[in-house]
Amino acid sequence: MGVDWCFFYTAFEFLGAALASFLFKFCRPEEKDPDATEPPAEYPLGSRLMAEFLGTFFLVVTVGLNVIGGSKAPVFSIAASLMCMIFALGTCSGAHFNPAVTIAILCAGRGKISPPDAAAYIGVQLVGGMTGGMTYARMCASFGEAYKTFPLDPGAGYGWAEAAFAEIMFTFLLAFVVLSVATVESPLSEYFGLAIGSCVTAGGYAIGAVSGGSLNPAVSWAISFSHVLGGGHFWHCLVYSVFEIIGGCLAAGVFMATHRSEYEAKPQAESA
């Protein structure tokens, strides 16, 4: 491309680093306080929503670039993107990045998230996903075309019944693991991001050919929304979202049945 391009690349990379620094300070306001010794018990809602937007955005962009680019190992790349954002932002917002996961956490109770915050999370996740969808669609467009997209459909040789079962089953797996390793009284402190990301690896390889392995209404909305820009249909994401939300609700129900100790009243410490 010529030596001159290195200056453009360097400028872009410095711009990306500056943006990362700004958003880090926005998501982690305590880092600006020299007297702060530990993170707050709960981050401001604005910081948590920005974290949810960023995590969902990067997840969707990674999905789109892998699919359109014809990656040889898309599932590992997508799972790694999710894992990295979970480790980066998990202690800020909980790193849901998925309306089905947010609904599962809300339905599982125990005050882990309030209904108003859950609604705000879901709204931001959908916006982050659709922004990511427009981003990959524009990035991958060839000269002379506005967007390059792909549809959200059951795989070749499979119907809606098979896609429904696949999305429900593996969204259940993802949401149940999140509940079990990240929302319990003694969470998996070191490897929770790897455990959750591995669910995407398992689901992607197991049902990618059946339903596409979305497992996330925000990803489903992003794929369909960007596909509309390319002349496709939108309504498929609504059907997929129903499957995925059912999986999340089932995960909450099974978690309540299998983790009874999480709902038992904790004994109060005896006074001296």
N, C-alpha and C positions, 0 to 999 in steps of 0.2 A: 504493500500500500504506500510505501514511501516513508522516509524518516519523519516528515512533517506530522504524520498522524500520532506520533508518540506524545507530542505536546497536547493534542486534543484528549488523548486517553488519560494523560496525567491530570489535566484540568477536571475531567469527569470524575476521576478517582478522588481527587481532593474535595470536590463538591459532595461526593457520596460520604466521605469521612466527616465533613462538616455537618451534613444533615444527620448522620448517625449521632454525633456529639450533641446536637440540639435536641433530638428526640430522646436520647438517653437522659438528659437533664429534665425533660418534660415528664418522662415516665418515672424517674427516680428523683423527686424534688429534694429528698434529704441529702443527696450528694452535694448540693450547693451549700449546705449548712456545715461550716467547719466544726461546730460543737456537737453535731449528731454522732452518736456512737453506734447506733443500730437502726435498722429500718423501722418505720412506724408499724403499729399493730394493723392498721388498714390504710391503704393508699387512698388519696382523693379520687373521687369518681372520674374526674377528667383524665387522670393518669391511667387508671384502669381501662377506660374506654380506648385511649390511644394505644395501649398495649394490645387490646383485643383487635383493634383495626390493623396494627402492624403485623401481628401474627397471622391473621387470616389473609391479609394481602399477600404476604410472602409465600404462604402455603399455596394459594391459588395461582400466583405467577409461576411457581415451580411446577405445578400440575400442567399448566398450559404450555410452557416452554418445552417440557419433556415430551408431551403428546405431539405437538406440532413439529417439534424438531426431530421426532423419530428416535428418541433415546433408546439405547440398548438395555438400560437398567432404570427405567423411570420410577419404579416402586421404591428402590433404595434412595433415590434422589428426593422424592416427595417425603418419604418417612424421615430422612435426615433433616430436611427443612423444618418439618414439624418438631422434631426432637430439639433442634437448635433453638427455635423460638420458645419452646417450653422451658428449657433451661435458662434462657435469657430473661423471660418475662413471667415465669410461673409464680414467683414470690410477689409479683406486683398485682396481677389481675386474677391469678389462678390458671391462666393460659388455657381457656376453654377453646377459643378459635373455632367453635362449632355450635350452632344453635341446638342440635340434638343433645350435646353434652351439657349445655347450660340448662336445658329442660330436665335432663336426668338429675342433675344436682339439685335443682329446685324441687322436683318431685320426691327426691330422697329425703327431703326435710333436714332437720337438725340446724336450721338457720345458717347454712353455708352461703346462701345468697338470698336476698329479698326479692319479691316479685317485681318491684319497680326497677331494681338493678338488673334483674334477669332480662326484662324487656329492653332496657337500654343496651345490654350486652348483645342481644340478638339483633337489634337494629344496626348496631355498629358492625357486627360480624357480616351481615348481609351487604352493607355498604362497602366494607373492606373487600369482600369477595368480588363484588361487581366491579369495583375499581381495579382490582387485580385482573379480572377478566378483560376489561378494556385495555389494560396495559399489555398483556401478552398478545392480544389480538392485533394491536397496533405494532408492537415490536416485530412480530413475525410476518407482517404484510410485505409482499414483494413490491417492487417498484410499479406504480400504476394502480395498485389496489389499496383500498382503505383499511380493510381488516382481513385477517386470516383466522378462521375459527374451526371448531369441530362440534358435532352434535352430542347431546346427551341422550343415549338410546340403549336399549338392551343389545347385547352383542349379537353377531350374526349367528343364526340358528337358535336363538333364545327369544322367549316372549316376555310379556310383562309379569306373568306369574313367577317365572324363574328370577327375574330381576328383583321383584318384590321380596322374595324369600332371601335372596343373597344380600340385599341392602339391609333388611331388618336384622338378619343374623349377625352380620359383621359390624353394623353400627351398634348393636347390642354388645358385642365383644369390646369395641372401643370404649363405649360409655361405661360399661361395667368395670373395666380395668381402671379407668380414670377414677371412678368412685372408690375402688378398692385400694388404690395406691396413693391417691392424692388428697382424699377428703376424710380419711379415717383419723382417729385420735392419734395414732402413731404412724404417720405417713412414711412412705418409702423415700427417705430423704436424699439419697445419692443417685438412685437409678430410675426415678419415676419417669423422667423424660424418655429414657431408653425403652422402658416398659410400654409406655403409651405409643411411642413411635413405632415400636415393633408390631403393634396391632395393625397399623397401616401397612406395614410390609406384609404381614400375614393376609390381610384382607385384599390388598392389591393383587397379590399373586394368586390367591384362591378364587376370587370372583371377578378379576379384571376383565376376563373374556365374557363373563355372563352379563354384568351390568355396568362395567366400567369402574366399579369400586369407588364410588364417590364418598359414601359414608358420612356426608356432611351437607346439610342444606345450603350452607354458604357457598360451598364448591359447586353444588348443583345449580344454584341461582346464577353463579358467575359464568358457568359454561353456557347455560341457556341464554343469559342476557347478552353475552358477547356474540353468541350464534345468531341472535336476532339482528345484531348490527351487520352480520354477514348474510342476512336474508333467510335465516332459519326460524324454528318455532321456539316459543318460550314456555308453553304449558307443561312440557315434560318435567321441568324442574319442580313444579308444584306436586306432581305425582311422586317423584323421587323423595321430596321433602316429607311427604306423608309416611313413606316407608321408613325413612331415617328417624323421624320423631317417634314412630311406634317402637323402633329398636331402642331408642333412648328411654322411653317410658318403661319398657319391659326390663331394661337394665336396672332402673330405680326400684322396681318391684322385687326383682330377684335379690338385689343388694339388701333391701329391707328384710327379706326372709333369711338371708344367709349371714348377715352381720347384726344379729340381735343385740350384741353387746354395745354396739354404737348407739343404741336407743335406750339403754338402761340408765336409770338415774345414778349418777356417780356419788358415792358416799362422801359426805362432808368431813373434812379433817377435824378431828377432835380438838377442842380448845385445851390449852395447858391446864 
